[in-house]
């Protein structure tokens, strides 16, 4: 089975996009991601738990190169 292509993840859900935006700006972990996403999502109305968003990353973790 070939690894998923970036296009396979599009369109991104708003909460997933917000997590990526937050992580692009600075390195954060757990609670820091949650706080920053909550701050930014108040204006957009996006709602999802951090676990929902990270579930996508966990389900495709085997396709991510080590250290990325």
C-alpha positions as CSV (number, residue, x, y, z in Angstrom):
1,X,0.0,0.0,0.0
2,X,1.4,3.4,-0.9
3,X,1.5,6.2,1.6
4,X,-1.3,8.8,1.4
5,X,-0.8,11.8,-0.8
6,X,-1.2,15.3,0.6
7,X,-4.3,15.7,-1.5
8,X,-5.9,12.8,0.3
9,X,-6.3,15.1,3.4
10,X,-8.0,17.9,1.6
11,X,-10.2,19.8,2.2
12,X,-8.9,20.3,5.8
13,X,-11.5,20.7,8.6
14,X,-11.3,24.2,10.2
15,X,-10.0,22.8,13.5
16,X,-7.2,20.9,11.7
17,X,-6.2,24.0,9.8
18,X,-6.1,26.0,13.0
19,X,-3.8,23.5,14.7
20,X,-1.5,23.6,11.7
21,X,-1.5,27.4,11.7
22,X,-0.7,27.4,15.4
23,X,2.1,24.9,15.0
24,X,3.6,26.8,12.0
25,X,3.9,29.9,14.2
26,X,5.6,28.2,17.2
27,X,6.5,24.9,18.7
28,X,3.8,23.9,21.2
29,X,2.6,20.8,23.0
30,X,-0.7,19.6,24.3
31,X,-2.2,22.3,26.5
32,X,-0.3,25.1,24.7
33,X,-1.9,24.0,21.4
34,X,-5.3,23.8,22.9
35,X,-5.0,27.3,24.4
36,X,-3.8,28.9,21.2
37,X,-6.4,27.1,19.0
38,X,-9.1,28.2,21.5
39,X,-7.9,31.8,21.3
40,X,-7.9,31.8,17.5
41,X,-11.1,29.8,17.0
42,X,-13.2,32.1,19.1
43,X,-13.4,34.4,16.1
44,X,-14.0,31.7,13.6
45,X,-16.5,29.5,15.5
46,X,-14.5,26.3,14.7
47,X,-15.1,23.6,17.2
48,X,-13.4,20.3,17.8
49,X,-11.5,18.8,20.6
50,X,-7.8,18.6,20.3
51,X,-8.1,14.8,20.4
52,X,-10.4,14.8,17.4
53,X,-7.9,16.8,15.4
54,X,-4.9,14.7,16.6
55,X,-6.8,11.5,15.8
56,X,-6.0,12.3,12.1
57,X,-2.3,12.6,12.9
58,X,-2.3,9.3,14.9
59,X,-4.1,7.3,12.2
60,X,-1.5,8.3,9.6
61,X,1.5,8.4,11.9
62,X,3.1,5.4,10.3
63,X,3.5,7.4,7.1
64,X,5.4,10.3,8.7
65,X,9.2,10.3,8.5
66,X,10.9,10.0,11.9
67,X,11.5,13.4,13.5
68,X,8.7,15.1,11.5
